[in-house]
């Protein structure tokens, strides 16, 4: 786990060393243990790294440079099958000088070029300077567990793991005038900004499962992995369960590879309990597990986490946390670099702080809900009698509407005349959702919905949460469910194996019940969140109103009347505008430093 950064200048203009040092400094929380830069000013290229030392602590310094000095590699993340890949390389006569997974990337690239990505099982963002081709490659893991951003003005491309490390050297600058209004428009639909957009003009994600090649002539982008390439197959439950458990157990086993203390987040839900149970099979010592609870039993999962910890013989650490975490929100948004309306980032930061006192790596259950239909929204939408009668277009639009924050008319009613003029013709459905639906048209309808959420919700919000909140306190989060073998298996599985008669994760729960017990397998899902809507109605209403009214960005983009109406209706209890007010508050808080 690390942070990477650098640049590529087509006119071979060098970025000065002080600028590169500042880019690295902005990522120090992602990599507090080491730093390195490969700078070729005569070619106008640099790749840099801030390292959180996890594997081969003594010899894993980055960048890794080829023997002839023509190739330099940096990465953020981990290659979990690096042991097997190193064995393969040695059998073929390749000399490895370290036990680092980054050296494995270098040696594979020397031999196979960028096609070596197909062999990597991991979470990664990689930058490769190849002087042989006079090119810079940027590559991102299959589903976007690790972040990577790029801004290319046609002459110079700047890249980094986080926006804060690259923003001063982009055309967007740091003021409110650099904000991408189309991104704000999409934010009000999704509660996060969907990739490839970012909050800043001209700054985009390197998309999951793609690589980009920068040359003097321009840039080439290619998708090297496509989840939609899967085809659904029929299986009996016994064969399905056997394959599911075999893949997940091996995915968990290889994610235990680390030369530092490790543990797991444990809520007592089916996903985290399953991961911890599989971890316990492969280690001699008790698994270290971490959980936070709340005094309010509606939001407290600590009793279930303690039950799971006892069952699996864990060394469990739990704390009762303060429930009102609004004072943490500005720090959360600083590390996110963009507005996110999801309140669960705050407790995720809190449990990350707890774990960081003891370990540098945690395994999590992220991804299980998106792969196997764990959210109530799937049952709610597909259980409606009229859902099965919809034609394809109506289904797609209907599911999109069911997950939207502000409907299109409500967004337009919120905007000032200037904002409406800028984005009034942009349809978030057609721009951000329909292309993914079209890729997934051969799947059954539940899998189409899950595919959309894998591409938008997972990489746009739910994976941002463990990455940024873990990195804020310099710990690495690993996600066994998002092993590429499990993702492909999940989309070979028909929707009926995931949602049946309203039963979410239908076959999954049956498969793991013998492993974790019936109570944990079939425990009702409890969202990891805080009652922010209640605070907005009561103790924090005045704070919320002041935050929204005092925001320079909100005054620029939105009319005050609809915001005041939402505030009043929410306070009086005549409507529940928690999600809308939460999204607007996040936008106001995020933008405050840029308006100063």
LINLINCOR-V207731 format. One record per residue. N is the residue number from 0. PHI is phi in degrees with one decimal (* if undefined). OMEGA is omega in whole degrees, 0 to 359 (NA if undefined). NEAR is the number of other C-alpha atoms within 10 Angstrom. Layout:
N:PHI:OMEGA:NEAR  N:PHI:OMEGA:NEAR
This chain:
0:*:185:28  1:-159.0:167:32  2:-126.4:179:32  3:-122.4:183:34  4:-163.1:177:29  5:158.8:182:29  6:-156.1:175:27  7:-141.1:181:29  8:-114.0:184:24  9:-68.0:178:19  10:-92.6:177:11  11:61.8:173:16  12:-87.3:185:15  13:-82.9:167:18  14:-83.9:188:21  15:-72.5:184:11  16:-62.1:179:13  17:-64.2:178:9  18:-64.9:178:15  19:-63.4:178:20  20:-62.1:179:14  21:-69.1:176:14  22:-59.0:178:28  23:-63.3:181:26  24:-62.0:180:16  25:-66.6:180:17  26:-108.0:186:26  27:-60.6:179:23  28:-66.9:177:22  29:-76.6:183:29  30:-148.8:183:23  31:-80.1:190:17  32:-92.4:187:16  33:-164.9:178:15  34:-147.5:177:22  35:-159.9:179:18  36:-137.6:170:21  37:-107.0:185:20  38:-118.9:176:21  39:-116.8:187:16  40:-61.2:180:16  41:-69.2:177:9  42:-102.3:181:17  43:71.3:181:18  44:-149.9:173:26  45:-151.3:169:25  46:-129.0:183:28  47:-130.8:186:27  48:-148.9:164:31  49:-113.4:193:31  50:-109.1:163:29  51:-99.5:190:27  52:-75.2:181:21  53:-122.7:182:23  54:-121.2:182:18  55:47.9:188:15  56:-58.8:186:15  57:-83.2:191:10  58:-124.0:185:13  59:-95.1:181:20  60:-56.3:176:22  61:-113.6:3:25  62:-71.2:168:26  63:-92.5:186:23  64:-121.9:180:18  65:-64.7:183:15  66:-59.1:181:8  67:-89.6:178:6  68:71.2:185:11  69:-102.3:181:13  70:-131.6:176:23  71:-130.6:185:24  72:-127.0:167:25  73:-129.7:176:33  74:-145.4:168:33  75:-113.5:178:27  76:125.8:179:27  77:-144.0:171:26  78:-102.8:190:23  79:-76.1:177:23  80:-97.6:182:18  81:-64.9:180:23  82:-63.8:180:16  83:-66.4:179:10  84:-67.0:177:20  85:-64.3:177:23  86:-62.4:178:14  87:-61.7:180:13  88:-63.4:181:17  89:-65.4:177:12  90:-60.6:180:10  91:-89.4:175:9  92:87.4:179:9  93:-86.3:180:14  94:-85.2:175:11  95:-112.7:185:14  96:-96.7:183:9  97:-135.8:172:15  98:-105.9:183:17  99:-87.2:176:24  100:-70.3:178:21  101:-70.3:175:25  102:-63.6:177:25  103:-60.5:177:24  104:-59.6:180:27  105:-58.2:184:22  106:-67.1:176:22  107:-65.0:180:22  108:-65.1:177:18  109:-56.0:186:14  110:-87.4:191:13  111:-122.2:184:11  112:71.2:186:13  113:-66.9:175:18  114:-62.6:179:11  115:-62.3:179:15  116:-56.5:181:23  117:-58.9:184:12  118:-86.7:188:13  119:-87.3:173:20  120:-108.7:183:21  121:-177.1:174:26  122:-118.2:189:27  123:-159.7:162:25  124:-129.1:190:30  125:-125.7:170:25  126:-122.6:182:31  127:-130.5:171:25  128:-93.5:181:28  129:-117.3:180:19  130:-70.6:178:15  131:-62.0:178:9  132:-96.4:189:10  133:50.2:185:14  134:-147.1:172:20  135:-118.3:175:26  136:-104.6:167:20  137:-120.0:183:23  138:-138.7:182:26  139:-127.6:183:29  140:-63.0:194:28  141:-60.2:185:28  142:-119.8:175:24  143:84.2:176:25  144:-62.9:179:26  145:-103.0:184:27  146:-83.2:173:28  147:-160.9:182:28  148:-119.0:179:23  149:-145.3:172:25  150:-127.0:184:25  151:-128.7:181:20  152:-95.0:181:13  153:97.7:176:12  154:-111.5:181:14  155:-124.3:172:22  156:-108.2:177:21  157:-118.3:182:23  158:-135.9:178:29  159:-169.0:178:29  160:-74.1:179:25  161:-136.2:184:23  162:-64.2:184:27  163:-62.8:182:17  164:-81.0:185:26  165:-119.4:190:26  166:-57.7:182:20  167:-62.2:183:14  168:-109.1:176:18  169:-115.5:180:21  170:-67.1:182:15  171:-64.8:184:19  172:67.7:184:15  173:-125.5:182:17  174:-100.5:182:13  175:-63.6:179:18  176:-65.8:180:14  177:-87.9:183:16  178:-72.5:178:19  179:-85.3:185:17  180:-68.9:176:19  181:-65.3:177:21  182:-62.7:176:21  183:-61.7:178:22  184:-57.1:178:24  185:-70.0:178:25  186:-57.1:181:26  187:-69.6:173:23  188:-87.2:190:23  189:-99.3:186:24  190:77.8:173:26  191:-155.3:179:25  192:-92.7:184:26  193:-75.2:174:24  194:-66.1:13:19  195:-88.9:183:16  196:-67.8:163:20  197:-129.5:181:26  198:-66.5:185:23  199:-106.6:177:26  200:-59.6:174:19  201:76.6:178:17  202:-109.4:186:25  203:-133.1:172:19  204:-74.0:154:21  205:-71.8:190:24  206:-71.6:177:24  207:-53.6:177:26  208:68.9:179:19  209:-127.7:167:20  210:-124.7:177:24  211:-123.6:179:19  212:-119.2:180:18  213:-100.4:178:22  214:-129.7:178:16  215:-63.5:184:16  216:-84.6:184:10  217:159.1:182:11  218:-136.2:175:15  219:-116.1:178:11  220:-121.3:181:15  221:-140.8:177:12  222:-86.2:184:14  223:-100.8:175:17  224:-147.0:185:17  225:-138.8:180:14  226:-61.0:181:21  227:-70.8:177:18  228:-71.1:180:12  229:-71.4:175:17  230:-128.8:182:15  231:-67.4:179:17  232:-131.5:176:10  233:-89.1:175:10  234:-142.0:168:13  235:-76.7:185:8  236:-58.0:183:14  237:-58.8:179:11  238:-67.0:178:9  239:-61.0:183:17  240:-63.1:180:18  241:-62.4:180:11  242:-68.5:179:14  243:-57.1:183:19  244:-69.4:180:18  245:-65.4:180:12  246:-64.8:184:19  247:-66.5:179:19  248:-65.4:179:21  249:-69.4:177:16  250:-61.2:178:25  251:-70.4:182:27  252:-57.9:184:19  253:-74.1:176:19  254:-83.7:173:23  255:-90.4:181:20  256:-77.7:181:18  257:-166.0:177:17  258:-104.8:180:13  259:-137.4:178:13  260:-61.8:182:13  261:-137.1:178:23  262:-162.5:182:25  263:-152.7:167:26  264:-79.5:183:26  265:-132.9:178:33  266:-101.8:188:28  267:88.9:173:27  268:-79.9:187:22  269:-65.7:184:29  270:-69.5:182:23  271:-66.6:179:22  272:-65.0:179:30  273:-64.5:180:27  274:-62.8:181:25  275:-65.6:177:28  276:-60.7:179:22  277:-72.2:175:21  278:-58.9:184:23  279:-62.7:179:17  280:-70.9:192:13  281:-116.9:181:15  282:-133.1:180:11  283:-86.1:183:7  284:-88.8:176:10  285:-61.7:176:15  286:-71.2:175:22  287:-82.4:181:23  288:-126.0:187:26  289:-137.3:181:27  290:-153.3:167:28  291:-113.7:176:24  292:-123.4:180:22  293:-132.5:178:17  294:-64.5:178:12  295:-77.4:185:12  296:-63.8:179:10  297:-66.2:184:11  298:-119.5:186:16  299:-96.7:175:23  300:-105.9:189:20  301:-62.7:179:23  302:-66.4:178:15  303:-73.6:176:19  304:-63.2:179:27  305:-63.8:177:21  306:-61.8:179:16  307:-64.6:180:28  308:-61.8:178:25  309:-64.8:182:12  310:-61.4:185:13  311:-101.5:176:20  312:66.2:185:16  313:-84.1:168:21  314:-94.9:196:14  315:-101.7:176:20  316:-124.0:183:19  317:-136.5:176:18  318:-136.0:171:14  319:-86.0:186:13  320:-99.3:172:16  321:-63.0:184:13  322:-77.9:181:17  323:-80.4:185:16  324:-111.5:185:15  325:-60.4:179:16  326:-67.8:178:9  327:-85.2:189:14  328:-59.3:178:17  329:-59.8:178:16  330:-65.0:177:16  331:-57.0:183:25  332:-68.0:175:22  333:-60.4:181:17  334:-76.0:178:17  335:-76.2:181:22  336:69.7:181:17  337:-146.3:174:20  338:-69.2:172:25  339:-135.4:181:26  340:-87.8:183:25  341:-80.6:182:17  342:-73.7:184:21  343:-73.0:173:15  344:-60.8:183:25  345:-67.4:175:25  346:-65.8:176:22  347:-65.4:174:22  348:-61.5:182:23  349:-64.7:180:20  350:-72.1:175:21  351:-65.6:177:27  352:-61.7:177:17  353:-62.5:181:18  354:-65.1:185:26  355:-65.2:176:19  356:-70.8:190:10  357:-126.7:188:14  358:-138.6:174:19  359:-114.8:180:23  360:-135.9:172:26  361:-131.8:169:26  362:-96.0:182:23  363:-131.6:178:25  364:-97.1:182:24  365:-59.0:177:21  366:102.5:183:23  367:-63.1:181:23  368:-69.6:181:21  369:-74.1:180:25  370:-78.8:191:25  371:-124.4:171:26  372:63.0:182:25  373:-96.0:184:22  374:-92.7:178:16  375:-59.2:184:13  376:-60.2:179:13  377:-69.8:178:20  378:-64.3:182:18  379:-62.3:183:11  380:-75.0:188:16  381:-81.1:177:18  382:-82.1:179:15  383:-66.7:183:10  384:-56.5:184:8  385:-77.7:185:10  386:-61.1:183:15  387:-71.7:181:11  388:-89.8:182:10  389:-71.5:170:12  390:-75.9:188:9  391:-60.5:181:12  392:-64.0:181:10  393:-68.1:176:12  394:-61.1:183:18  395:-62.2:180:22  396:-67.2:181:16  397:-66.4:178:15  398:-66.4:177:20  399:-57.0:180:19  400:-61.2:183:15  401:-68.4:180:14  402:-105.0:184:16  403:-80.9:178:18  404:-79.8:174:20  405:-101.0:172:20  406:-62.1:183:15  407:-53.4:182:18  408:-65.8:180:9  409:-67.9:177:12  410:-62.9:181:17  411:-63.1:178:18  412:-70.4:179:14  413:-83.4:192:18  414:-77.9:165:23  415:-68.3:179:17  416:-60.6:181:14  417:-65.2:179:12  418:-65.3:180:18  419:-61.4:179:19  420:-64.1:183:11  421:-73.0:190:14  422:-125.9:185:17  423:-59.0:180:17  424:-91.1:183:8  425:-92.4:178:14  426:-103.2:182:14  427:-61.0:178:22  428:-62.3:183:17  429:-70.8:183:12  430:-78.0:192:11  431:-107.9:186:19  432:-109.8:186:19  433:-57.2:179:17  434:-58.4:178:12  435:-71.5:176:20  436:-57.4:182:22  437:-65.0:176:13  438:-65.9:188:16  439:-100.2:186:22  440:-61.0:180:15  441:-82.9:176:15  442:-80.5:170:22  443:-67.1:192:15  444:-67.8:177:21  445:-62.5:179:21  446:-66.0:173:26  447:-63.4:178:24  448:-63.9:179:21  449:-65.6:179:25  450:-62.9:177:24  451:-58.7:181:25  452:-69.8:175:20  453:-62.5:185:22  454:-82.9:183:20  455:-105.8:185:21  456:-64.3:185:21  457:-65.9:183:24  458:-75.9:183:22  459:-83.5:185:25  460:-140.1:192:21  461:-71.3:174:21  462:-88.5:174:20  463:-61.9:186:20  464:-61.1:180:24  465:-69.3:180:24  466:-67.1:186:22  467:-71.1:181:28  468:-73.5:173:27  469:-68.5:180:26  470:-67.1:177:25  471:-59.6:179:21  472:-118.2:172:20  473:63.0:168:26  474:-124.8:183:29  475:-102.1:177:26  476:-105.3:181:30  477:-117.2:191:27  478:-126.3:182:22  479:-58.2:181:26  480:-62.6:183:25  481:-99.2:163:24  482:-56.5:185:23  483:-60.0:180:21  484:-66.9:179:16  485:-70.7:179:22  486:-62.9:180:21  487:-66.5:176:19  488:-59.7:183:19  489:-61.3:181:24  490:-92.7:162:24  491:-89.9:182:20  492:-90.4:182:22  493:-70.0:181:20  494:-57.9:181:22  495:-65.5:176:16  496:-77.4:186:21  497:-107.1:182:23  498:-136.7:183:22  499:-143.0:180:15  500:57.7:181:10  501:84.2:180:14  502:-83.8:181:17  503:-78.3:183:24  504:51.4:193:26  505:-57.4:181:20  506:-75.3:179:21  507:-56.4:181:24  508:-64.7:176:25  509:-60.9:184:15  510:-68.8:185:19  511:-94.7:182:22  512:-55.7:177:17  513:-65.0:182:10  514:-83.3:187:17  515:-113.6:180:22  516:94.3:183:16  517:-61.8:185:14  518:-62.3:180:15  519:-72.4:182:23  520:-65.9:187:24  521:-111.1:175:18  522:-65.1:181:13  523:-62.1:181:11  524:-63.7:177:15  525:-121.2:182:14  526:-70.7:179:13  527:-86.4:186:17  528:-153.5:181:16  529:-133.1:186:22  530:-81.5:186:15  531:-64.7:178:20  532:-63.9:177:18  533:-67.1:178:16  534:-62.0:180:18  535:-63.7:180:21  536:-85.3:186:21  537:-122.2:191:13  538:-60.7:184:11  539:-111.1:182:16  540:-64.7:181:18  541:-64.1:177:14  542:-61.4:181:13  543:-61.6:181:19  544:-60.8:179:17  545:-65.5:179:12  546:-62.4:182:17  547:-71.4:182:23  548:-70.1:184:16  549:-89.2:185:14  550:-81.6:177:19  551:-63.5:181:16  552:-68.7:179:20  553:-63.5:178:21  554:-64.9:181:15  555:-72.6:189:13  556:-100.6:191:17  557:-124.5:174:20  558:-74.7:183:16  559:-72.1:187:15  560:-60.5:180:11  561:-66.8:177:14  562:-67.8:178:18  563:-62.6:179:14  564:-65.3:177:11  565:-64.7:178:18  566:-58.5:183:25  567:-67.2:181:17  568:-64.4:179:14  569:-68.5:180:21  570:-61.0:184:20  571:-80.4:179:12  572:81.7:178:12  573:-81.9:176:10  574:-154.6:177:12  575:-108.5:180:17  576:-109.9:183:18  577:-53.4:188:18  578:-67.4:181:17  579:-66.5:180:18  580:-66.8:178:22  581:-63.2:180:20  582:-65.2:179:22  583:-67.4:178:23  584:-64.5:178:24  585:-62.2:179:23  586:-64.5:179:23  587:-65.8:182:22  588:-66.3:180:20  589:-61.1:188:24  590:-81.2:186:23  591:-54.4:181:16  592:-64.5:182:13  593:-83.9:180:13  594:-92.6:184:14  595:-68.2:NA:8
